[in-house]
Amino acid sequence: MNRVDTRMPGAMFLECTATGEEFEPEQLMGLSPAGKPLFARYDLGAIRDGFTPAALAGRPPTLWRYREVLPVRDPGRCVSLGEGFTPLVESPRLARGMGVGRLWIKDEGQNPTGSFKDRGLCMAVSRAWELGAADLAIPSAGNAAGSAAAYGAAAGLPVHVVVPHDTPVPILAEIRALGADLQLLDGLISDCGAVVRERCDRDGWWDLSTLKEPYRVEGKKTMGYELYEQLDGRLPDAIVYPTGGGTGLIGMWKAFAEMEVLGWIGSARPRMFAVQSTGCAPMVRAWEEGREEAVPWEDAVTYAAGLRVPGAVGDFLILRALRESGGGAVAVPDAGMRRWVDTVGAATGIFAAPEGGATAAAVPRLREMGLIGAGDEVVLFNTGSGLKYVGMEPEGGRG
Ligand SMILES: *Cc1c(COP(=O)(O)O)cnc(C)c1O
């Protein structure tokens, strides 16, 4: 165990999320020796006086405005295409229709490649570049591959992408246009992951798989900081999040803990709700059975590519956040997501990804279950643009 004792302002170390073991951060590390995700930890006490909400005013409207709590040390290695600080769009009409107090959509479709994967991949690629990685690799159900290709291109590093053959056509076109090495596989994201791992072992590729390196979650956590800023210094009652690998949910939960140590918020937290497809709902099943880890889902089927994740390495972190926040997990059918994409679109002007439609579809269920109340302030995450799914329809049509 190498503890970093010279804590400069913002000094950082890596910590195993399962055992708490600490590691020196200036080296490329994937999972911890225990096989669990690593978290970057910062000396928040040392930056508390300077890193305040007031100090953020006037900073560029990208996620790099939170640089004190981000892992990249060298400003010259911060690869940016303008990611983050996406609009938080309020919809009184949807709030009325759903019977909640107020409702906002965090429109992550407005990120550079049209999904919130940009947040994680900009951070992971920047940090891997800083630490000397040569070849980058990623297995993906779609959007993450587009993001990795974009940030690899921006950094000037080769990116190897392995995706399922039924990845949406716009995403394939994007990966090709961004110059990545593309391999299509007749299988699921887990099969793509196995191929990537083999090449990483054999050829020294650096694996950017979600939560298998420590920094994608750091990029995604900025959604939590943004909610606080965009709601003028508070957080909503409930956050509804379409959950695949869970990086965003885990990241926001981490951000809230940091914000409490920084003195921005108290101990109260939003209730966190994970939404999945009825065709692939390992977290919902684990939640309903009261488990601390999830059993992988067999025969995962959903047209929401970001939710087609049968097993997540951060399952215990997702379930812990749901439990500690007083939230929960629900599954919605693809046809319902599809209908809600149109309802949200007509009510707000946002063309949502199916994953975004899923969060809207979940609200009536959560109201019925009594988990969201009539006066609650609710934030839905539209994690991507509907444009990236054009030509994809749920099995069985529009329901
Ligand atoms: C990847 C993805 C998700 C799932 O995100 P996680 O943070 O991995 O749970 C949801 N929506 C879209 C559009 C995605 O691309």
The ligand as a Gaussian input file, in Angstrom:
#p B3LYP/6-31G(d) Opt

LIG

0 1
 C      -24.380000       4.126000     -21.443000
 C      -25.726000       4.725000     -21.458000
 C      -26.580000       4.618000     -20.365000
 C      -26.205000       3.856000     -19.111000
 O      -25.256000       4.586000     -18.398000
 P      -24.481000       4.029000     -17.135000
 O      -23.959000       5.228000     -16.435000
 O      -23.421000       3.130000     -17.626000
 O      -25.479000       3.300000     -16.311000
 C      -27.798000       5.260000     -20.425000
 N      -28.160000       5.961000     -21.518000
 C      -27.370000       6.088000     -22.596000
 C      -27.852000       6.876000     -23.768000
 C      -26.111000       5.488000     -22.603000
 O      -25.330000       5.625000     -23.676000

